[in-house]
């Protein structure tokens, strides 16, 4: 049973990994993005227009993606850790290219021998309610 939720040092580690992901995403650092996803056939990413199963599919998507318009503003980011090796990062995001829309992103992070890695991610876009 996990009773250690939001240990400050673990939250700091995942917050740093999440910040690294955000920097890599907005600068289209494909190598860094690839490194942050677990290299495993069970890793998945549900995107705005794609369902990607397995690390290879995610890496192929990143390599082929148009790098234009990746900048965004984050809001209401919440990072919750469960024990020392599991975390969920959730955030809202806004892009000037999508006025009136709000993006939602959730990532499940796990600690492995090689460090924190994303094992599941979901990105969606909805109309923003006034």
Beta strands, then each sheet from edge to edge (+ up, - down):
strand 1: 44-46
strand 2: 51-53
strand 3: 73-82
strand 4: 86-94
strand 5: 101-112
strand 6: 115-127
sheet 1: 2+ 1- 6- 5+ 4- 3+
end
